């Protein structure tokens, strides 16, 4: 007898995060697929896996078994923890673990079902130090790793030899402030990377730099190639013939441009009113890749992603496949891979063979969805008039199987605040729709995926624009008879938690709220947060301390007396981005005003919850809290078939 299917909330707790997939070619042109998997059931441990491309039925091999946990803490958000290269039949794997760089080599078999075999035990290449490492590439001609070291409040481009242990990183270049996303030219003679400096964030203003390698391996003749004030660049990469590619948004959209040679002018072969980049919160992101003959790009238009083939003559050809939520694109030898989902499939590895006239794709989801297609609430685009009448986008999920009419509504305010509400299957959202709730996931002004102007609506307006847009989305659904005005809740994490609290303070639409590691006090964030976001609020609110009055006007903590509805807080005690003290002060301020408040603290969690148990508890406790405070959902649980899972 088979095991009972998982409930939606327990599936959320088991859903691994798939990250940074990469294709590497073995000695007989066999393609191998390597990716990272963050496992909630192992308290968020991240490991590297490998299997042959296209062989999704095969059990993947774990390259970094427990207790290894691949993680970088550069800028506190990390990313870019794995670097790979192949020499003949040898796979070289270099990764970040416990702040150090590690290496292990593997033999890649030529044919048959054999798996890679280790050639030696893992070696720790760097010594422990008061620094963090990330975002490396392997420079095989010089047998070294080149990447980022964050130390004493600055980023450095550094190198570590691949054939030595217990090393101190060697400084190659001292950026003005932040740096990353480095890439080696095909001939190994040039290196390109991105820099930005406070108060700008990388999606506001950043610059593409390039340098030559000296005979001794140092970086010389450093020069800026693109970007500047009010321009953002993303994911530089070299084509095999030495052309340099980068996404850049001076047109108002992150579009790709090419530099044919070192001294040539930039060309823009593929202009489009769509995005080919993402906000650079973490390292390791990729939206374009070279497949051996042409470019493949993930393109975002009106909040949905697609794959496009881009020929160097400027032609753009859609790449048919059914997924519209894409990330982590990689390609090699006529094949491509990405992390992909859509309205009915959870995130999984999308593998595409681009060589046939009609490309062949397969998708291996991270877990089997606990929901039948018939039980899934499919996102509908919702356009409404938001802050100052601006047309604003959201994804609306109607209650599953419920007749049309007013229903409880959960408004989701995403984090970032530059993130975007995506259309891929979210089991957390389905948890709510299966229980009689409608859900609206709001792409408030400031969200990515709609061009620079849309993203810059939030400049100076955080706590106004996002709040007005979330309230307007709820109001639009109330006015069309789809939401019950007496059962409107809002939830969010981090920046979305700030929007949640501000919406409870400054609007009359919402009847309850739930926050995860929420920004409660803008003044405290301006004065006491981590380096990466130390000046972020300058652009979102105003320069500190000159704009102190605006900070005080918009901080939920200073206006807790205006909240008249119950609030639930979740907070990790290891959080360095939003210190737990902020949540404690906010909760106490509400209690002193007689507002129903509940606080759930997690000893081992930081900013973003990784543990399976934590994720399940957050979902179940939020629903229980809303049910207690807002009342039942009209007996919907009793007859909803999803409850029988």
Order of alpha helices (4+ residues) and beta strands (2+ residues): alpha-beta-beta-beta-beta-beta-beta-beta-beta-beta-beta-beta-beta-beta-beta-beta-beta-beta-beta-beta-beta-beta-beta-beta-beta-beta-beta-beta-beta-beta-beta-beta-beta-alpha-beta-alpha-alpha-beta-alpha-beta-alpha-alpha-alpha-beta-alpha-beta-alpha-alpha
